[in-house]
C-alpha cells in the first residue's frame, strides 16, 4: 500500500474525481439562531409543506436508510483480518502514520468520515477509494480504484468535524485513509445504504431544454419549472428532525456535488436519499442541506423541507442560508463539462424562484455583510472549488438567461390582453408589432404588408410601451418555429429557403417571431426555387418541384435512392403551403426538352433518346426546365442506338420509335456497328412508359 506523506491542503480544494460521486458541497446546514442574518419568525407547518409540494410522479413509500460504522486503525497494522478486529483502536495517530478504515458496501452506498475535535483544515487529508471485488484485501492495492481526496465540511458552529458525503454507487468495499489527524478523536467511516424505493422505478422524464437570451431586471413571476417532490425521491420524513423556518430570499447559491457524472436517471432518487441520510442522521443536521437538487438530465428535485414556494432557510453555505436559496447540480464539474440540460434547468429554476420573491437575476445584494451577485457560486463566499470549473464558467450565462426569462415574464404581464401579432401605437406615434412580451418597431410600409394601416392601430400608454421588451425591427422576411415566410398583402408566403427568396427578388433582413404572431395571417402561394424536392410536414410526402409546380406523384425513397434526384436539395413546407402549389404530371423519368430533344432518367443521369425516333403518345413526359436539367448530369451521347435495362433485370432492350425491343448482347453489338452500346439502367416507373415489342 502506498504511503501518504503529510501535506498542506491548498485553499482551493481538490474535487473528488471519476469513480466516486462526492455529494454535497462544503459548508452546510445552519440551524435557527446560527445565521449571520436575522431569521424571519416564521415556522413552516406540515400542512404548508404538503400544500406546497408538486404533484408526485411516483407515489413512493418512505424508505428508511441503513447506516454502519467502521473505526480507523494505523495503516501499518491494518491487514485483512485486523481491519475487522474488536481490539482497541488508538484515538490519535502519529504524525507520519495515516489511519485507515475498511467497510463493506451494499446498495447505492453513500459514505463519509466523521470525528470529534476541530481539525486543522490546512493539514488534514481525507481520501477514499472503492472496489467492486468483495475479496479486495484491506492492506493492498489489488482490486482497488485509485485514492481520491475528499473535502471536509464544517458543522453549523464552524467546527470542522466531518467530510462531505460521498456517493460511491454500486461497489463491494470502501476504504478511507486519513492523515494529519493529530488533533482529532473518534474517527469513523460511515456507510449509508439509501435502500430501494418505488421512486427508483418511476422517475420523471427529463424536460425539453430552453435557451432564452439577453439580460434585464425581473418584475413578474416566470413560469414554474416541473419540480419533483421529496416523496418522488422516497424521502423518509421520520428522520427529518429539523423544524423548517423561513428567511428572506435575496439571491441564490449554485453548488455542485463533485464526483462522477456516470449516474443513470434511475439512480438519482437514491443518490438524494443518501445525501439526506448523511446530513440528517450521520451529521445530525435533521434534513438535507440544499433547497433544490438538479440532475444532469435537466430535472429539478425538491430538497429541504419547508415548501418550494416559500423562503425556506437552507443549509448549504454558512452565513448565507437565510438569504440565499441553495441549488446543487449532481456531478463533478471541476473536470467534466456540465450538460446543457442541467444549465437550462438551473436557469428555469433560479429565474422562477427569485422572481417569486421579487428578486431580479442580475445585479448584486448584501448578505452576511458582503456584497455578492444575486446569483453566485459557492466559491464566491467560501474557500472551495464548488461549483466546479465548468459550471462556474456558466454563471454569467445563467444570470443573463435567468434575467431574460424574468424580463420576458414582466413584458408578457405588461402586454396583458393584447393578442400576439397586434400592431400598437404609443402616444408619440411610434408603431410596433407586439408578440410574446416584445415590441418590434415597424415602418408603415411594413405594417401595410401585414394587412394593417397605421391610421387605425391599437393605442397603448407610455407605461405599456416602456414595459414591452424592445426587439429587432419588424421585417417582411420572418423566421418562425423553423419556418421561413415572406409577408405581403396580408398573407404569409412560406419560402423553401433563402435562395428561393433571392431568386424571387424578395430577400430582406429577417426577424424572428413567435408562431402566434402570424396566426391571423392566411397562407399565400409558397416561394420555391426550381429543381428541389419538397416534403409535406404533415404526411412526409416528397414532391419534385419544377418552375413553381409540384409533380402530382410522390418522389418516393426508391426513386431518390436510385437516381440523381436523391442529390437534389430537400426541404419542408406546411400542408397549407403544399396545397397552394399547382400540380403537374407525376415524375416518370421521361423528359421532354426544347427543340425536339428528349431524355431518359437513368440511375446515373439523363440519357438523350431523341435519335431513336418519336415517342408514343401513351408515354407521360415532363418538361423539367433548364434549372432541373442542370442539376442532373448527362450520360452518354446522342446516338440512334439506345440500349436500356431495368435496374433489377439483365434483359437488354433497344429503344426504337418509342418501343422497347428485347435483344441479346450479340444482337446489341451488331446493331451498334460491332461494338457493345452503353446500357443505361432505368427504373420500373420509367420502363412502364414504353410498350415492349418483339425481339429485334
Buried (B, 14 or more C-beta within 10 A) or exposed (E): BEEBEEEEBEEEBBBBBBBBBBBBBBBBBBBBEBBBBEBEEBEBEEEBBEEBBBEBBBEBEBBEBBBBEBBBBBBEBBBEEBBEEEEEBBBEBEEEBBBBBBBBBEBBBBBBBBBEBBBBBEBBBBBBBBBBEEEBBBBEBEBBBEBBBBBBBBBBEEEBBBBBBBBBBEBBBBBBBBBBBBBBEEBBBBBBBBBBBBBBEBBBEBBEBEEBEEBBEBBBBBEBBBBBBBBBBBBBEEBBEBBBBBBBBBBBBBBBBBBBBEBEBEBBBBBBBBBBBBBBBBBBBBBBBBBBBBBBBBBBBBBBBBBBBBBBBBBBBBBBBBBBBBBBBBBBBBBBBBBEBBBBBBBBBBBBBBBBBEBBBBEEBEBBEEEBBBBBBBBBBBEBBBBBBBBBBBBEBBBBBBBBBBBBBBBBEBBEEBEBBBBBBBEEEEBBBBBBBBBBBBEEEBBBBBBBEBEEBEEBEEEBBEBBBEBEBBBBBBBBEEBBBBBBEBBBBBBBBEEBBEBBEBBEEBBBBBBBBBEBBEBBEBBBBBBBBBBBBEEEBBBBBBBBBBBEBBBEEEBBEBBBBBEBBBBBBBEBBBEBBEEBEBBBBBBBBEEEBBBBBBBBBBBBBBBBEEBEEEBBBBBBBEBBBEBBEEBBEEBBBBBBBBBEEEEBBBBBEBBBBBBEEEBBBEBBEEEEBBBBBBBEBBBBBBEEBEEB
